[in-house]
Amino acid sequence: MTYKASNNKEIEVVIVRKNNKHIYFRVKEDLKIYVTCPIYLSVNNILKMIGENEKDILRMYDKAYEKSRDNELFLYLGKKYYIVIKKDNVGVTFESDNVITPTKKALELFYNTEVDRVFKSEVEIAKKCFTNLPEFTLKYRNMLTRWGVCNPSKKTVTLNTELLKKDINLLDYVIIHELCHFFEPNHSKKFWNLVGLAYPDYKNARKALKS
């Protein structure tokens, strides 16, 4: 069952019935309220007593929340999120400045899935800026020194997976930049003019990627 606090936060409640006289409240790192209570105590009375002790319970909740919050940051499309490990969380979800995940591995899988989804989507949008663009194979991998690589002879475009951490406008610039190499292989004036037609703010994008 869940308890809706005065701040509208819904918190799951786990009832542990024991042969004792008193009721105890705890909030663990899974961010659930654990109620240890006498066997005979009804659910309505339990909820009532949670309400009477809400201030202390929410204080425990905040402490458990901070403990569950990883110091590591997750960068996604230009924003920073604190990683919160919540084992019973279904998939990866975003809440305010937090990304909530059941495991680090699940977060890695989410990142790789998003690389595929976002990159393909943005490439399809960028392709509309060109006519006579050849068919090409889109690849992505982690690269230390380049944001993207275009190989006109092999008809491939490779994007750096680290771009998913950047603002989506910067990803769009890199895509435009690499697609322009199908028409102008060198960084000539003609090349930059072509980039400017599809992405007028390319100079600021270049600066942002270098910073």
WOFENBEL-V507107 format. One record per pair of residues at least 12 apart in sequence whose ideal C-beta (glycine too) atoms are under 10 Angstrom apart, sorted by sequence separation. I is the first residue (numbers start at 1). J is the second residue. D is the distance in Angstrom with one decimal. If there is no record, write none. Layout:
((I & J & D) (I & J & D))
This chain:
((1 & 13 & 5.2) (13 & 25 & 9.6) (14 & 26 & 9.4) (23 & 35 & 6.6) (24 & 36 & 4.4) (25 & 37 & 9.3) (35 & 47 & 9.5) (37 & 49 & 8.2) (70 & 82 & 6.7) (71 & 83 & 8.4) (86 & 98 & 9.7) (89 & 101 & 6.3) (90 & 102 & 7.8) (139 & 151 & 9.6) (146 & 158 & 8.3) (147 & 159 & 7.4) (148 & 160 & 6.3) (159 & 171 & 7.8) (163 & 175 & 8.9) (180 & 192 & 8.7) (1 & 14 & 8.9) (23 & 36 & 6.9) (24 & 37 & 7.6) (33 & 46 & 9.7) (69 & 82 & 5.3) (70 & 83 & 4.0) (81 & 94 & 6.7) (89 & 102 & 4.8) (123 & 136 & 9.2) (146 & 159 & 9.5) (147 & 160 & 4.9) (180 & 193 & 9.5) (181 & 194 & 9.5) (1 & 15 & 7.8) (14 & 28 & 8.8) (22 & 36 & 8.4) (23 & 37 & 4.3) (35 & 49 & 8.2) (69 & 83 & 7.4) (70 & 84 & 6.8) (81 & 95 & 9.1) (82 & 96 & 9.2) (84 & 98 & 4.9) (86 & 100 & 5.2) (87 & 101 & 9.5) (88 & 102 & 7.0) (89 & 103 & 9.3) (92 & 106 & 6.1) (124 & 138 & 9.8) (136 & 150 & 8.2) (137 & 151 & 9.5) (146 & 160 & 6.5) (160 & 174 & 7.7) (177 & 191 & 9.0) (180 & 194 & 4.8) (181 & 195 & 9.7) (22 & 37 & 8.0) (23 & 38 & 7.2) (35 & 50 & 7.1) (68 & 83 & 9.6) (69 & 84 & 5.1) (70 & 85 & 6.2) (79 & 94 & 9.1) (81 & 96 & 8.8) (82 & 97 & 6.1) (83 & 98 & 7.7) (84 & 99 & 6.9) (85 & 100 & 8.1) (86 & 101 & 7.3) (87 & 102 & 5.3) (91 & 106 & 7.1) (92 & 107 & 5.9) (123 & 138 & 5.8) (136 & 151 & 8.8) (143 & 158 & 7.6) (145 & 160 & 9.4) (147 & 162 & 7.8) (148 & 163 & 7.8) (159 & 174 & 6.5) (177 & 192 & 9.6) (179 & 194 & 9.4) (180 & 195 & 5.1) (11 & 27 & 8.0) (14 & 30 & 9.0) (20 & 36 & 7.5) (21 & 37 & 9.8) (22 & 38 & 7.7) (68 & 84 & 5.6) (69 & 85 & 8.5) (76 & 92 & 9.9) (81 & 97 & 5.9) (82 & 98 & 5.0) (83 & 99 & 5.8) (84 & 100 & 4.6) (85 & 101 & 6.4) (86 & 102 & 6.5) (87 & 103 & 7.5) (90 & 106 & 10.0) (92 & 108 & 10.0) (136 & 152 & 8.7) (143 & 159 & 8.7) (144 & 160 & 8.9) (147 & 163 & 6.2) (159 & 175 & 7.1) (179 & 195 & 9.3) (180 & 196 & 9.7) (20 & 37 & 8.0) (21 & 38 & 6.3) (33 & 50 & 6.7) (68 & 85 & 6.1) (80 & 97 & 7.3) (81 & 98 & 5.9) (82 & 99 & 7.3) (83 & 100 & 8.3) (84 & 101 & 7.3) (85 & 102 & 7.3) (86 & 103 & 9.7) (89 & 106 & 8.4) (92 & 109 & 8.3) (93 & 110 & 9.8) (137 & 154 & 8.0) (139 & 156 & 5.9) (140 & 157 & 9.2) (141 & 158 & 6.4) (143 & 160 & 4.6) (157 & 174 & 9.6) (177 & 194 & 9.8) (180 & 197 & 9.0) (12 & 30 & 8.4) (14 & 32 & 5.3) (15 & 33 & 9.3) (16 & 34 & 6.3) (17 & 35 & 9.0) (18 & 36 & 5.9) (20 & 38 & 6.0) (23 & 41 & 6.8) (66 & 84 & 9.9) (68 & 86 & 6.6) (74 & 92 & 9.2) (76 & 94 & 8.2) (79 & 97 & 8.2) (81 & 99 & 4.1) (82 & 100 & 9.6) (83 & 101 & 6.7) (85 & 103 & 7.0) (91 & 109 & 9.6) (92 & 110 & 4.2) (120 & 138 & 6.7) (134 & 152 & 7.9) (136 & 154 & 8.7) (137 & 155 & 6.5) (138 & 156 & 7.8) (139 & 157 & 7.1) (140 & 158 & 6.5) (141 & 159 & 8.3) (142 & 160 & 6.6) (143 & 161 & 8.2) (144 & 162 & 9.3) (157 & 175 & 7.7) (176 & 194 & 9.0) (177 & 195 & 5.9) (180 & 198 & 7.2) (12 & 31 & 7.8) (13 & 32 & 6.9) (14 & 33 & 7.0) (15 & 34 & 8.3) (16 & 35 & 6.7) (17 & 36 & 8.0) (18 & 37 & 7.4) (19 & 38 & 7.4) (20 & 39 & 8.7) (65 & 84 & 7.7) (68 & 87 & 9.6) (80 & 99 & 9.7) (81 & 100 & 9.2) (85 & 104 & 7.4) (91 & 110 & 7.5) (92 & 111 & 8.8) (119 & 138 & 6.8) (136 & 155 & 4.4) (137 & 156 & 4.8) (138 & 157 & 5.6) (139 & 158 & 4.4) (140 & 159 & 4.7) (141 & 160 & 7.4) (142 & 161 & 5.0) (143 & 162 & 7.7) (147 & 166 & 8.6) (159 & 178 & 7.4) (176 & 195 & 6.1) (179 & 198 & 7.9) (180 & 199 & 9.0) (11 & 31 & 7.1) (12 & 32 & 4.6) (13 & 33 & 4.8) (14 & 34 & 5.0) (15 & 35 & 5.1) (16 & 36 & 4.7) (17 & 37 & 6.2) (18 & 38 & 7.3) (19 & 39 & 6.1) (33 & 53 & 9.9) (74 & 94 & 9.5) (79 & 99 & 9.7) (119 & 139 & 9.6) (120 & 140 & 9.5) (135 & 155 & 6.7) (136 & 156 & 6.0) (137 & 157 & 7.5) (138 & 158 & 8.0) (139 & 159 & 7.4) (140 & 160 & 7.3) (141 & 161 & 6.3) (142 & 162 & 6.4) (143 & 163 & 9.8) (158 & 178 & 8.1) (176 & 196 & 9.7) (11 & 32 & 6.9) (12 & 33 & 7.2) (13 & 34 & 8.1) (14 & 35 & 7.0) (15 & 36 & 8.3) (16 & 37 & 7.4) (17 & 38 & 7.2) (18 & 39 & 7.1) (19 & 40 & 9.8) (25 & 46 & 9.9) (65 & 86 & 9.8) (83 & 104 & 7.7) (85 & 106 & 9.5) (92 & 113 & 9.3) (119 & 140 & 5.9) (134 & 155 & 5.8) (136 & 157 & 5.5) (137 & 158 & 9.1) (138 & 159 & 7.3) (140 & 161 & 5.3) (141 & 162 & 9.9) (157 & 178 & 4.9) (176 & 197 & 9.4) (177 & 198 & 9.2) (9 & 31 & 9.8) (11 & 33 & 5.5) (12 & 34 & 9.8) (13 & 35 & 6.2) (14 & 36 & 9.6) (15 & 37 & 6.7) (17 & 39 & 4.7) (23 & 45 & 8.9) (35 & 57 & 9.6) (85 & 107 & 9.0) (92 & 114 & 9.2) (116 & 138 & 9.3) (140 & 162 & 9.8) (156 & 178 & 9.7) (157 & 179 & 7.0) (173 & 195 & 8.3) (176 & 198 & 4.7) (177 & 199 & 7.7) (180 & 202 & 9.8) (17 & 40 & 8.6) (23 & 46 & 7.5) (76 & 99 & 7.2) (140 & 163 & 8.3) (147 & 170 & 8.3) (148 & 171 & 9.4) (175 & 198 & 9.5) (176 & 199 & 4.4) (17 & 41 & 7.6) (25 & 49 & 8.3) (33 & 57 & 6.1) (73 & 97 & 9.7) (74 & 98 & 9.0) (75 & 99 & 9.9) (83 & 107 & 6.8) (116 & 140 & 7.6) (140 & 164 & 9.0) (147 & 171 & 8.8) (157 & 181 & 8.4) (175 & 199 & 9.0) (25 & 50 & 7.1) (33 & 58 & 9.8) (74 & 99 & 4.8) (115 & 140 & 5.7) (148 & 173 & 9.5) (150 & 175 & 10.0) (157 & 182 & 8.5) (173 & 198 & 9.3) (174 & 199 & 9.6) (177 & 202 & 7.4) (15 & 41 & 8.6) (23 & 49 & 5.9) (34 & 60 & 10.0) (73 & 99 & 9.2) (115 & 141 & 9.7) (147 & 173 & 8.8) (148 & 174 & 4.6) (172 & 198 & 9.3) (173 & 199 & 5.3) (176 & 202 & 7.5) (23 & 50 & 9.3) (33 & 60 & 8.3) (74 & 101 & 8.5) (147 & 174 & 4.7) (148 & 175 & 7.3) (150 & 177 & 8.2) (151 & 178 & 9.6) (155 & 182 & 8.1) (172 & 199 & 6.9) (5 & 33 & 9.7) (15 & 43 & 7.5) (25 & 53 & 6.0) (33 & 61 & 7.6) (69 & 97 & 10.0) (70 & 98 & 9.6) (112 & 140 & 9.2) (146 & 174 & 9.4) (147 & 175 & 9.8) (148 & 176 & 9.8) (150 & 178 & 4.1) (173 & 201 & 7.9) (177 & 205 & 8.6) (3 & 32 & 10.0) (17 & 46 & 9.8) (25 & 54 & 9.8) (27 & 56 & 9.9) (32 & 61 & 9.4) (69 & 98 & 7.0) (70 & 99 & 9.5) (148 & 177 & 6.5) (149 & 178 & 7.0) (150 & 179 & 7.2) (152 & 181 & 6.3) (173 & 202 & 5.8) (176 & 205 & 9.0) (177 & 206 & 8.7) (2 & 32 & 9.6) (3 & 33 & 6.3) (13 & 43 & 9.0) (23 & 53 & 8.8) (27 & 57 & 6.6) (31 & 61 & 6.7) (68 & 98 & 9.8) (74 & 104 & 10.0) (147 & 177 & 8.0) (148 & 178 & 4.4) (150 & 180 & 8.1) (151 & 181 & 8.6) (152 & 182 & 5.3) (169 & 199 & 8.9) (173 & 203 & 9.9) (2 & 33 & 9.2) (15 & 46 & 6.4) (25 & 56 & 7.3) (26 & 57 & 9.1) (27 & 58 & 8.7) (33 & 64 & 9.8) (69 & 100 & 9.7) (70 & 101 & 9.4) (76 & 107 & 10.0) (147 & 178 & 8.7) (148 & 179 & 9.5) (150 & 181 & 3.8) (151 & 182 & 9.7) (152 & 183 & 8.7) (173 & 204 & 9.0) (174 & 205 & 8.1) (1 & 33 & 9.9) (3 & 35 & 9.5) (25 & 57 & 5.4) (27 & 59 & 9.0) (28 & 60 & 9.3) (32 & 64 & 9.0) (68 & 100 & 9.2) (72 & 104 & 8.8) (146 & 178 & 9.8) (149 & 181 & 8.8) (150 & 182 & 6.6) (152 & 184 & 9.7) (153 & 185 & 9.2) (169 & 201 & 7.9) (173 & 205 & 3.7) (174 & 206 & 9.8) (177 & 209 & 9.8) (13 & 46 & 7.5) (27 & 60 & 4.1) (31 & 64 & 5.9) (65 & 98 & 9.1) (74 & 107 & 6.7) (148 & 181 & 9.1) (152 & 185 & 5.9) (172 & 205 & 8.2) (173 & 206 & 7.5) (13 & 47 & 7.8) (26 & 60 & 6.9) (27 & 61 & 4.7) (29 & 63 & 10.0) (30 & 64 & 8.3) (31 & 65 & 6.2) (70 & 104 & 8.5) (76 & 110 & 9.1) (123 & 157 & 7.5) (151 & 185 & 9.7) (170 & 204 & 9.6) (171 & 205 & 9.7) (25 & 60 & 7.1) (27 & 62 & 8.7) (29 & 64 & 5.6) (72 & 107 & 9.8) (76 & 111 & 7.8) (150 & 185 & 8.2) (169 & 204 & 9.3) (170 & 205 & 5.6) (173 & 208 & 8.6) (174 & 209 & 7.5) (27 & 63 & 7.5) (28 & 64 & 6.2) (29 & 65 & 8.8) (31 & 67 & 9.8) (74 & 110 & 9.4) (75 & 111 & 9.6) (123 & 159 & 8.2) (169 & 205 & 6.8) (170 & 206 & 9.3) (173 & 209 & 7.6) (13 & 50 & 7.0) (27 & 64 & 4.5) (31 & 68 & 6.6) (70 & 107 & 9.9) (74 & 111 & 8.1) (77 & 114 & 8.6) (122 & 159 & 9.2) (138 & 175 & 9.4) (26 & 64 & 8.8) (27 & 65 & 8.5) (29 & 67 & 5.8) (30 & 68 & 7.8) (76 & 114 & 7.5) (119 & 157 & 9.7) (167 & 205 & 9.1) (170 & 208 & 5.8) (171 & 209 & 10.0) (11 & 50 & 8.9) (28 & 67 & 9.4) (29 & 68 & 4.7) (166 & 205 & 9.7) (169 & 208 & 8.5) (170 & 209 & 5.8) (27 & 67 & 9.9) (28 & 68 & 9.0) (29 & 69 & 9.9) (119 & 159 & 5.6) (138 & 178 & 9.8) (77 & 118 & 7.5) (122 & 163 & 9.4) (167 & 208 & 7.5) (1 & 43 & 6.8) (76 & 118 & 9.6) (119 & 161 & 8.6) (136 & 178 & 9.4) (166 & 208 & 7.9) (167 & 209 & 9.9) (3 & 46 & 9.0) (4 & 47 & 9.5) (129 & 172 & 9.8) (136 & 179 & 8.4) (166 & 209 & 7.3) (3 & 47 & 6.3) (13 & 57 & 10.0) (115 & 159 & 8.3) (119 & 163 & 7.6) (1 & 46 & 8.8) (2 & 47 & 9.8) (5 & 50 & 8.8) (6 & 51 & 8.4) (115 & 160 & 9.8) (116 & 161 & 9.8) (118 & 163 & 8.9) (119 & 164 & 7.7) (126 & 171 & 9.5) (134 & 179 & 9.8) (1 & 47 & 7.9) (5 & 51 & 8.7) (11 & 57 & 8.2) (115 & 161 & 5.2) (118 & 164 & 6.3) (122 & 168 & 7.0) (126 & 172 & 6.4) (129 & 175 & 9.5) (130 & 176 & 9.0) (133 & 179 & 6.5) (136 & 182 & 7.3) (163 & 209 & 8.9) (3 & 50 & 5.3) (4 & 51 & 9.7) (7 & 54 & 9.3) (11 & 58 & 8.7) (114 & 161 & 9.9) (115 & 162 & 9.6) (117 & 164 & 9.8) (121 & 168 & 9.8) (122 & 169 & 10.0) (125 & 172 & 7.6) (126 & 173 & 9.5) (129 & 176 & 6.7) (133 & 180 & 9.9) (3 & 51 & 7.9) (6 & 54 & 6.4) (115 & 163 & 8.3) (116 & 164 & 9.9) (123 & 171 & 9.5) (126 & 174 & 9.6) (127 & 175 & 8.9) (134 & 182 & 5.9) (5 & 54 & 6.0) (6 & 55 & 9.2) (9 & 58 & 8.1) (112 & 161 & 7.8) (115 & 164 & 5.2) (122 & 171 & 5.7) (123 & 172 & 9.5) (126 & 175 & 4.5) (130 & 179 & 6.2) (133 & 182 & 6.3) (134 & 183 & 9.6) (5 & 55 & 10.0) (11 & 61 & 6.6) (111 & 161 & 8.0) (114 & 164 & 6.0) (118 & 168 & 7.4) (122 & 172 & 5.8) (125 & 175 & 8.5) (126 & 176 & 5.5) (129 & 179 & 7.7) (130 & 180 & 8.2) (132 & 182 & 9.0) (133 & 183 & 8.4) (3 & 54 & 8.4) (7 & 58 & 7.4) (124 & 175 & 9.9) (126 & 177 & 9.8) (129 & 180 & 9.3) (132 & 183 & 8.3) (5 & 57 & 8.1) (6 & 58 & 8.4) (9 & 61 & 8.0) (112 & 164 & 9.2) (119 & 171 & 7.4) (122 & 174 & 9.4) (123 & 175 & 5.6) (126 & 178 & 9.1) (127 & 179 & 7.2) (130 & 182 & 8.0) (5 & 58 & 6.2) (31 & 84 & 8.7) (111 & 164 & 6.7) (118 & 171 & 7.3) (122 & 175 & 5.8) (123 & 176 & 10.0) (126 & 179 & 6.0) (130 & 183 & 7.8) (3 & 57 & 8.4) (32 & 86 & 9.8) (111 & 165 & 9.0) (122 & 176 & 9.8) (29 & 84 & 9.9) (30 & 85 & 9.4) (31 & 86 & 6.4) (119 & 174 & 9.9) (123 & 178 & 9.3) (5 & 61 & 8.3) (29 & 85 & 8.0) (30 & 86 & 6.3) (32 & 88 & 8.3) (119 & 175 & 8.0) (123 & 179 & 8.1) (29 & 86 & 8.3) (30 & 87 & 6.0) (31 & 88 & 9.1) (29 & 87 & 8.6) (30 & 88 & 6.0) (31 & 89 & 9.6) (30 & 89 & 9.2) (147 & 206 & 9.8) (147 & 209 & 6.0) (147 & 210 & 10.0) (130 & 194 & 9.0) (129 & 194 & 9.8) (130 & 197 & 9.7) (129 & 197 & 7.8) (130 & 198 & 7.3) (31 & 100 & 9.5) (129 & 198 & 4.1) (128 & 198 & 9.6) (129 & 199 & 8.1) (126 & 198 & 7.5) (126 & 199 & 8.8) (12 & 88 & 8.5) (80 & 165 & 9.3) (77 & 163 & 9.6) (78 & 164 & 9.7) (79 & 165 & 9.2) (75 & 162 & 8.8) (77 & 164 & 6.8) (78 & 165 & 7.7) (76 & 164 & 6.7) (77 & 165 & 7.7) (78 & 166 & 5.9) (79 & 167 & 8.6) (75 & 164 & 8.1) (76 & 165 & 6.6) (77 & 166 & 7.5) (78 & 167 & 3.3) (75 & 165 & 3.7) (76 & 166 & 9.7) (77 & 167 & 6.7) (78 & 168 & 6.9) (74 & 165 & 8.8) (75 & 166 & 8.1) (77 & 168 & 5.4) (78 & 169 & 8.2) (73 & 165 & 9.9) (77 & 169 & 9.8) (78 & 170 & 7.6) (77 & 170 & 9.7) (78 & 171 & 9.3) (77 & 171 & 8.2) (78 & 208 & 9.7))
